[in-house]
């Protein structure tokens, strides 16, 4: 008969259960950090694109390509 060494698993010693828990914790923490990084990157990219669009709009107004009314309307669309 094989003696029980772990909580219900005859082939595991108590030390390996700790390593499994630590590995699981590291995995989930890494996955959460990856998700947060991806969301932050997408949000920052959208903000940067909007800023570049407003800069182009400012330049078009300064060159006289568009009038003030069209500028205000397009800027309102960009800023939401």
C-alpha positions in Angstrom: 0.0 0.0 0.0 1.3 3.5 -0.9 1.1 6.0 2.0 -0.7 9.2 1.4 1.8 12.1 1.3 -0.3 15.0 0.0 -3.9 16.1 0.3 -5.5 13.2 -1.6 -2.7 12.6 -4.0 -0.4 9.7 -3.1 2.2 10.7 -5.7 2.7 14.3 -4.5 4.6 15.5 -1.5 3.5 18.6 0.4 6.3 20.7 -1.2 5.1 20.2 -4.7 1.6 21.4 -3.9 3.2 24.7 -2.8 5.1 25.0 -6.1 1.9 24.3 -8.1 0.0 27.0 -6.2 2.9 29.4 -6.8 3.0 28.5 -10.5 -0.8 29.1 -10.8 -0.5 32.4 -9.0 2.3 33.5 -11.4 0.3 32.4 -14.4 -2.8 34.3 -13.5 -0.9 37.4 -12.4 0.9 37.4 -15.8 -2.3 37.0 -17.7 -4.0 39.9 -15.8 -0.9 42.1 -16.4 -1.0 41.2 -20.1 -4.7 42.2 -20.3 -4.1 45.5 -18.5 -1.2 46.3 -20.8 -3.1 45.5 -23.9 -6.1 47.6 -22.8 -3.9 50.5 -21.9 -2.0 50.3 -25.2 -5.2 50.4 -27.2 -6.6 53.3 -25.2 -3.4 55.3 -25.6 -3.3 54.6 -29.3 -6.8 55.9 -29.8 -6.0 59.0 -27.8 -2.9 59.6 -29.9 -4.8 59.2 -33.2 -7.4 61.7 -32.0 -4.7 64.2 -31.0 -3.0 63.9 -34.4 -6.4 64.4 -36.2 -7.0 67.6 -34.2 -3.5 68.8 -35.1 -4.2 68.3 -38.8 -7.5 70.1 -38.4 -5.7 73.0 -36.7 -3.2 73.2 -39.6 -6.0 73.1 -42.2 -7.7 76.0 -40.4 -4.5 78.0 -40.3 -3.9 77.4 -44.0 -7.4 78.5 -44.8 -8.5 75.2 -46.2 -11.6 75.2 -44.0 -13.5 78.0 -42.3 -14.2 78.3 -38.6 -17.7 76.8 -38.8 -16.4 73.6 -40.5 -13.5 73.5 -38.0 -15.8 73.6 -35.0 -18.1 71.0 -36.5 -15.2 68.6 -37.3 -13.6 69.2 -33.9 -16.8 68.4 -32.1 -17.0 65.1 -34.0 -13.4 64.2 -33.0 -13.8 65.2 -29.4 -17.1 63.5 -29.0 
